[in-house]
């Protein structure tokens, strides 16, 4: 017999499932839940959020709910913040729920609200307009917890730290400009914006010695730009390069352990019926 206390977080990977079941108060749900992920663990690539998206979609479907993707993304963020106790923003939740290459706009969502008071983010698919993604995504092999990185920055922002506020206002503006550069395949402009993003981010919080080392290696070997692909302190970098083989070889020598393939037309979270009453869910970013 399971007790309510059995569903409290225990500091392992299954906390994702425990948190979802606690949210729905599904303490007596009869189901087998198994998880498999191709995303490197604690790499700053929203791997845990992708698992949360997939399990959330499967469990909610199993329980008879019919949530659309906007609701699932917002519910994902609620569970990650309040049940998993992980300080993350909206981007990972929307990215793993919707999948693919999207322009995401979170204006009006600067402060966390209850689920019924939240407005939905703007999700604009870009893959119909972009047929080339000249990026290399390289994982350092160093694990970290993204919440530990995001929380101090958000606290600074909430406390009115001028550098944090102005920095993230500029980063948001860079993202809007980056959408245009990406669609127009203006790689020089996009590289300028990516490097500018990195300079701001690194001035607010150290990107991590290994990340900086790999960025330098990429920039010296064909890359026009390089920046964090997730939180700092380890994790993953993304490089814009028109000479991918040269850049990849340099990154391997610099210590990259894995390279992550981009999927611009991925459909995001999906639920499929395996057998009657049984569901399989997956999130493809």
PyMOL commands that set and color helices and strands:
alter all, ss='L'
color gray80, all
select helices_A, chain A and resi 4-7+15-24+47-62+69-82+91-98+115-117+127-129+146-158+162-183+187-204+209-219+244-253
alter helices_A, ss='H'
color red, helices_A
select strands_A, chain A and resi 102-105+122-125+135-139+223-228+236-241+258-260+268-275+278-284
alter strands_A, ss='S'
color yellow, strands_A
deselect
rebuild
show_as cartoon
